[in-house]
Amino acid sequence: MKILKNQFLNYFVLSFTLALFLVSCSKQENKYDASRGLKTVADFPIGTAIQIKKLLNDPQLKQLEIENFNSITSDRDMKMNRITPSEGVYNWGTIDTILQFAQENKQRLFGHNLIWHSSTPEWVETKGAKDSVWLAKFMKEYIQTYVGRYKGKVAAWDVVNEAFDTEGGEYRKTFWYTNLGKSYIEKAFVYAHEIDPKAILFYNDFNIERDSLKLNAVLDMVNEFKQKGVPISGIGFQMHIRMDTPDEIIEKSLEKAAATGLQIHLSEVDIIFNKHNDTQNGGVQIYQELTDEMKKEQAEKYKNLVLIYRRTVPKAQQFGITFWNFNDRDTWINPFFNLKDWPTIFDDKLSPKPAYFGFKEALEQEMK
């Protein structure tokens, strides 16, 4: 009996020690390693959108950005209303600062964006609505002045952003569409290519990962461009998704887009728990606090997204994955939709969440 008791005690001690070891290993795996940030374990570029002034004035934010990302996008300072706020005026200073930061830290600079209805300056709308001939000329001059200035320095551009309705397959009746017709889209690509033939040129939109009608309309446009020789290089999936967006739908959408042969960019990634109707202040607050279980589920969602991208998009077409700000403190989601949400991979104190480690695990996982 004594021997059995000793054997049981030894077994218990061994089991307990093994359990502690496994817990320790698990914790060690989820310990942030500054020397092995996301960019070091990925075989495609990992990017983030930033506000350059905030980045440069926050040493911790800056350090995290440098450690994890090798591609950088400005979330607002490269849009038309910032570049030419009044007629005849071009503001290049902020872009030059972003470019300098990117070059110093060996990061790819991505240009977001050239033509987007929501960032069109009021003076352009006022004058263009009265004179479509002037507007067509302005668009060409603006694109070629802008792209030409940063030729060979900005690697790629979102040439046109969100040209389709929020839902379904109709073109959005924007200021540009109303005054120039849908041809403004293909002309924008032609003008950008003329001035910088080596630049990679994207069409970028949201909801195309889950709205098949909208995705099919975008793909129809892309295929039409290819047939006509319009120089389009890639499709940007903004990928502002919810936790309840089915992985199967995302995978099927990426598969259909990859079939075009174009590069695929997950261009503005974040994953929210709550809901919204895609309009400003249209948030629906369902969750009041972020629980440990929710964190684990979000980590799994981020992991799945990376794995879907890696197995669905051929290597040569993987332009990369870009976060639209990488921490909950600076996310655009909360102020825009009037929500309290936690959609990114770092928390509001700039600590890595389980989502960070889930994302990283998927980058490291060996693919069959």
C-alpha positions as CSV (number, residue, x, y, z in Angstrom):
1,M,0.0,0.0,0.0
2,K,2.9,2.4,0.9
3,I,4.5,1.7,-2.4
4,L,1.2,2.5,-4.2
5,K,0.9,5.8,-2.2
6,N,4.5,6.7,-3.2
7,Q,3.8,5.9,-6.8
8,F,0.7,8.0,-6.7
9,L,2.5,10.9,-5.0
10,N,5.3,10.7,-7.6
11,Y,2.8,10.7,-10.4
12,F,0.9,13.7,-8.9
13,V,4.2,15.7,-8.5
14,L,5.2,14.8,-12.1
15,S,1.8,15.8,-13.5
16,F,1.8,19.1,-11.5
17,T,5.3,19.9,-12.6
18,L,4.4,19.2,-16.2
19,A,1.3,21.4,-16.0
20,L,3.4,24.2,-14.6
21,F,5.9,23.8,-17.4
22,L,3.2,23.9,-20.0
23,V,1.6,27.0,-18.5
24,S,5.1,28.6,-18.3
25,C,5.7,27.8,-22.0
26,S,2.3,29.2,-22.9
27,K,3.0,32.4,-21.1
28,Q,6.5,32.6,-22.6
29,E,5.0,32.2,-26.1
30,N,2.8,35.1,-25.5
31,K,5.5,37.4,-24.1
32,Y,6.2,40.3,-26.4
33,D,9.6,40.0,-28.1
34,A,10.8,43.3,-29.5
35,S,13.4,41.6,-31.6
36,R,10.8,39.4,-33.4
37,G,8.0,41.8,-34.3
38,L,5.4,40.9,-36.9
39,K,7.5,42.1,-39.8
40,T,10.3,39.7,-38.9
41,V,8.2,36.5,-39.1
42,A,6.1,37.4,-42.2
43,D,7.0,36.6,-45.8
44,F,5.0,39.6,-47.1
45,P,4.8,43.2,-45.9
46,I,3.0,44.0,-42.7
47,G,1.7,47.6,-42.5
48,T,-0.2,50.1,-40.5
49,A,-1.9,53.3,-41.0
50,I,-0.7,56.2,-38.8
51,Q,-0.9,59.8,-38.1
52,I,2.7,61.0,-38.4
53,K,2.5,63.8,-35.8
54,K,1.1,61.5,-33.2
55,L,3.6,58.8,-34.1
56,L,6.6,61.1,-33.8
57,N,5.4,62.6,-30.5
58,D,4.9,59.3,-28.8
59,P,8.1,57.3,-28.2
60,Q,6.3,54.1,-27.2
61,L,4.0,54.2,-30.2
62,K,6.9,54.9,-32.5
63,Q,9.0,52.1,-31.1
64,L,6.2,49.6,-31.5
65,E,5.6,50.8,-35.1
66,I,9.2,50.3,-36.0
67,E,9.5,46.9,-34.4
68,N,6.4,45.4,-36.1
69,F,5.8,47.1,-39.5
70,N,7.7,47.5,-42.7
71,S,4.9,49.2,-44.7
72,I,3.3,52.5,-43.7
73,T,0.1,54.3,-44.8
74,S,-1.1,57.7,-43.8
75,D,-4.6,57.5,-42.5
76,R,-5.5,61.1,-43.5
77,D,-2.6,63.3,-44.5
78,M,-2.2,62.0,-48.1
79,K,-5.8,62.7,-49.1
80,M,-6.8,65.4,-51.5
81,N,-8.3,67.8,-48.9
82,R,-5.0,67.8,-47.1
83,I,-2.9,68.1,-50.2
84,T,-4.7,71.0,-52.0
85,P,-7.0,72.7,-49.5
86,S,-7.4,75.7,-51.8
87,E,-7.0,76.4,-55.5
88,G,-3.4,76.6,-56.6
89,V,-2.0,75.4,-53.2
90,Y,-0.2,72.2,-52.7
91,N,1.0,71.1,-49.2
92,W,3.8,68.6,-49.4
93,G,5.4,69.1,-46.0
94,T,3.6,66.4,-44.1
95,I,4.1,63.8,-46.8
96,D,7.8,64.6,-46.9
97,T,7.9,63.9,-43.2
98,I,6.2,60.6,-43.6
99,L,8.5,59.7,-46.5
100,Q,11.6,60.6,-44.4
101,F,10.3,58.4,-41.6
102,A,9.6,55.5,-44.0
103,Q,13.0,55.7,-45.6
104,E,14.9,56.0,-42.3
105,N,13.1,52.9,-41.0
106,K,13.2,50.9,-44.3
107,Q,9.5,50.9,-44.7
108,R,7.4,50.8,-47.8
109,L,5.3,54.0,-48.2
110,F,1.8,53.3,-49.5
111,G,-0.2,56.2,-51.0
112,H,-3.8,56.4,-49.7
113,N,-5.4,57.9,-51.8
114,L,-5.7,59.8,-55.0
115,I,-9.5,60.1,-55.7
116,W,-12.1,59.6,-53.0
117,H,-15.4,61.5,-52.8
118,S,-15.2,61.9,-49.0
119,S,-11.9,63.8,-49.2
120,T,-12.6,66.0,-52.1
121,P,-12.1,69.7,-51.1
122,E,-15.1,71.9,-51.1
123,W,-13.5,74.3,-53.6
124,V,-13.1,71.5,-56.1
125,E,-16.7,70.5,-55.7
126,T,-17.9,74.0,-56.1
127,K,-15.9,74.8,-59.2
128,G,-16.2,71.3,-60.8
129,A,-20.0,71.2,-60.5
130,K,-20.1,74.2,-62.7
131,D,-17.5,73.1,-65.2
132,S,-16.9,69.4,-66.0
133,V,-14.2,70.3,-68.6
134,W,-12.2,72.0,-65.9
135,L,-12.8,69.2,-63.5
136,A,-11.5,66.6,-66.0
137,K,-8.4,68.7,-66.6
138,F,-7.9,69.2,-62.8
139,M,-8.1,65.5,-62.1
140,K,-5.3,64.7,-64.5
141,E,-3.1,67.6,-63.4
142,Y,-3.6,66.7,-59.7
143,I,-2.8,63.0,-60.1
144,Q,0.2,63.6,-62.3
145,T,1.6,66.4,-60.1
146,Y,1.2,64.3,-57.0
147,V,2.3,61.0,-58.3
148,G,5.1,62.6,-60.3
149,R,6.5,64.3,-57.2
150,Y,6.8,61.0,-55.4
151,K,7.7,58.8,-58.4
152,G,9.9,55.9,-57.2
153,K,9.3,56.9,-53.6
154,V,5.7,55.9,-53.0
155,A,5.6,52.2,-53.9
156,A,1.8,51.9,-54.6
157,W,-1.4,53.9,-54.6
158,D,-5.0,53.5,-53.8
159,V,-5.9,55.3,-57.1
160,V,-9.7,55.3,-56.5
161,N,-11.3,54.6,-53.2
162,E,-14.9,53.4,-52.6
163,A,-16.5,54.0,-56.0
164,F,-19.3,51.6,-55.4
165,D,-22.3,51.8,-53.1
166,T,-22.1,50.5,-49.6
167,E,-24.3,47.5,-50.6
168,G,-25.0,45.9,-53.9
169,G,-23.4,46.4,-57.2
170,E,-24.2,49.9,-58.2
171,Y,-21.6,52.7,-58.8
172,R,-21.8,55.3,-56.0
173,K,-23.3,58.5,-57.3
174,T,-20.4,60.6,-56.0
175,F,-19.4,64.1,-57.1
176,W,-16.9,62.5,-59.5
177,Y,-19.4,60.1,-61.0
178,T,-22.1,62.7,-61.4
179,N,-19.8,65.2,-63.2
180,L,-17.5,62.9,-65.1
181,G,-19.3,59.5,-65.4
182,K,-17.8,56.2,-64.4
183,S,-14.9,56.7,-66.8
184,Y,-13.2,58.9,-64.2
185,I,-12.1,55.6,-62.5
186,E,-10.2,54.2,-65.4
187,K,-8.8,57.6,-66.4
188,A,-7.4,58.0,-62.9
189,F,-5.5,54.7,-63.4
190,V,-4.2,55.8,-66.8
191,Y,-3.0,59.2,-65.5
192,A,-1.2,57.6,-62.6
193,H,0.5,55.0,-64.7
194,E,1.6,57.5,-67.3
195,I,3.6,59.5,-64.8
196,D,4.9,56.5,-62.8
197,P,4.8,53.3,-64.8
198,K,6.4,51.3,-62.0
199,A,3.9,52.3,-59.3
200,I,1.5,49.5,-58.2
201,L,-2.1,50.8,-58.6
202,F,-5.0,49.6,-56.5
203,Y,-8.7,49.9,-56.5
204,N,-9.8,49.9,-52.8
205,D,-13.2,49.3,-51.2
206,F,-15.0,48.0,-48.1
207,N,-17.6,45.2,-47.6
208,I,-16.3,43.4,-50.7
209,E,-15.2,40.5,-48.4
210,R,-18.9,39.8,-47.5
211,D,-21.2,41.4,-50.1
212,S,-21.1,39.2,-53.1
213,L,-23.0,41.7,-55.3
214,K,-20.6,44.4,-54.5
215,L,-17.6,42.2,-55.0
216,N,-18.9,40.9,-58.4
217,A,-19.4,44.5,-59.5
218,V,-15.8,45.4,-58.6
219,L,-14.5,42.2,-60.3
220,D,-16.6,43.1,-63.5
221,M,-14.9,46.5,-63.5
222,V,-11.5,45.0,-63.0
223,N,-12.0,42.5,-65.8
224,E,-13.2,45.2,-68.1
225,F,-10.1,47.2,-67.3
226,K,-7.9,44.3,-68.1
227,Q,-9.6,43.7,-71.4
228,K,-9.2,47.4,-72.3
229,G,-5.6,47.5,-71.1
230,V,-6.3,49.9,-68.2
231,P,-3.2,49.7,-65.9
232,I,-4.7,48.3,-62.7
233,S,-2.4,46.2,-60.5
234,G,-4.4,45.2,-57.5
235,I,-7.5,45.1,-55.4
236,G,-7.6,46.4,-51.9
237,F,-9.9,44.7,-49.4
238,Q,-10.3,47.2,-46.6
239,M,-11.4,44.3,-44.3
240,H,-13.1,46.3,-41.6
241,I,-14.8,43.1,-40.4
242,R,-16.9,42.0,-37.5
243,M,-16.4,39.0,-35.3
244,D,-19.5,37.4,-36.8
245,T,-18.3,37.8,-40.4
246,P,-18.1,34.2,-41.6
247,D,-14.5,33.0,-42.4
248,E,-15.9,30.9,-45.3
249,I,-17.3,34.0,-47.0
250,I,-14.0,35.9,-46.6
251,E,-12.1,33.0,-48.1
252,K,-14.4,32.6,-51.0
253,S,-14.2,36.4,-51.8
254,L,-10.4,36.4,-51.7
255,E,-10.4,33.3,-53.9
256,K,-12.5,35.1,-56.5
257,A,-10.4,38.2,-56.4
258,A,-7.2,36.3,-56.6
259,A,-8.5,34.6,-59.8
260,T,-8.0,38.0,-61.6
261,G,-4.2,37.5,-61.2
262,L,-3.9,40.9,-59.6
263,Q,-2.2,41.7,-56.3
264,I,-4.4,41.5,-53.2
265,H,-4.0,43.9,-50.3
266,L,-5.8,43.6,-47.0
267,S,-5.6,47.3,-46.7
268,E,-7.4,48.6,-43.6
269,V,-7.7,45.7,-41.2
270,D,-9.6,45.7,-37.9
271,I,-12.1,43.4,-36.3
272,I,-14.9,44.7,-34.1
273,F,-17.3,43.0,-31.6
274,N,-20.2,45.5,-31.8
275,K,-22.2,46.4,-34.9
276,H,-22.8,49.5,-37.1
277,N,-24.7,50.4,-40.2
278,D,-21.6,51.8,-42.1
279,T,-22.6,55.4,-41.4
280,Q,-21.1,57.9,-39.1
281,N,-22.5,57.6,-35.5
282,G,-24.2,54.4,-36.7
283,G,-22.8,52.1,-34.0
284,V,-24.8,49.6,-32.0
285,Q,-23.3,49.0,-28.6
286,I,-23.8,45.3,-27.8
287,Y,-20.8,44.6,-25.5
288,Q,-20.0,47.0,-22.6
289,E,-16.6,45.5,-21.7
290,L,-13.9,43.2,-23.2
291,T,-13.8,39.9,-21.4
292,D,-10.9,37.3,-21.5
293,E,-13.1,35.0,-23.6
294,M,-13.7,37.8,-26.1
295,K,-10.0,38.4,-26.4
296,K,-9.4,34.7,-27.1
297,E,-12.1,34.7,-29.8
298,Q,-10.7,37.8,-31.4
299,A,-7.2,36.2,-31.4
300,E,-8.6,33.2,-33.2
301,K,-10.4,35.5,-35.7
302,Y,-7.1,37.4,-36.5
303,K,-5.3,34.1,-36.8
304,N,-7.9,32.7,-39.2
305,L,-7.8,35.9,-41.3
306,V,-4.0,35.6,-41.9
307,L,-4.3,31.8,-42.6
308,I,-7.0,32.5,-45.1
309,Y,-4.9,35.1,-46.9
310,R,-1.9,32.9,-47.0
311,R,-3.6,29.8,-48.4
312,T,-6.0,31.6,-50.7
313,V,-3.9,34.3,-52.3
314,P,-0.9,33.0,-54.4
315,K,2.5,34.1,-53.0
316,A,3.2,36.3,-56.0
317,Q,-0.1,38.2,-55.5
318,Q,0.3,38.8,-51.7
319,F,0.9,42.6,-51.5
320,G,0.5,42.4,-47.7
321,I,-1.7,43.1,-44.7
322,T,-2.2,46.6,-43.3
323,F,-3.9,47.5,-40.1
324,W,-5.9,50.7,-39.9
325,N,-4.1,51.9,-36.8
326,F,-2.9,49.1,-34.6
327,N,-4.1,50.0,-31.1
328,D,-7.4,50.5,-29.4
329,R,-6.5,53.9,-28.2
330,D,-6.1,55.4,-31.7
331,T,-8.7,53.3,-33.6
332,W,-11.0,55.2,-35.9
333,I,-13.8,52.9,-35.1
334,N,-14.9,54.4,-31.8
335,P,-15.1,58.1,-32.7
336,F,-16.6,57.5,-36.2
337,F,-19.3,55.0,-35.1
338,N,-19.8,56.4,-31.6
339,L,-18.8,53.1,-30.1
340,K,-16.7,51.6,-27.3
341,D,-15.0,48.8,-29.1
342,W,-11.6,47.0,-29.1
343,P,-10.8,46.2,-32.8
344,T,-7.1,46.1,-32.9
345,I,-4.1,44.0,-31.8
346,F,-2.8,46.3,-29.1
347,D,-4.9,47.7,-26.3
348,D,-5.4,51.3,-25.3
349,K,-2.3,51.2,-23.1
350,L,-0.2,50.0,-26.1
351,S,0.2,46.5,-24.7
352,P,-0.2,43.5,-27.1
353,K,-3.5,41.7,-26.9
354,P,-4.1,38.0,-27.5
355,A,-5.0,39.2,-31.0
356,Y,-1.4,40.2,-31.6
357,F,-0.2,36.7,-30.7
358,G,-2.9,35.1,-32.7
359,F,-1.9,37.1,-35.8
360,K,1.7,36.4,-35.2
361,E,1.1,32.7,-34.8
362,A,-0.6,32.5,-38.2
363,L,2.4,34.3,-39.8
364,E,4.8,31.7,-38.3
365,Q,2.7,28.6,-39.0
366,E,4.1,26.4,-41.7
367,M,1.7,26.1,-44.6
368,K,1.1,22.8,-46.4
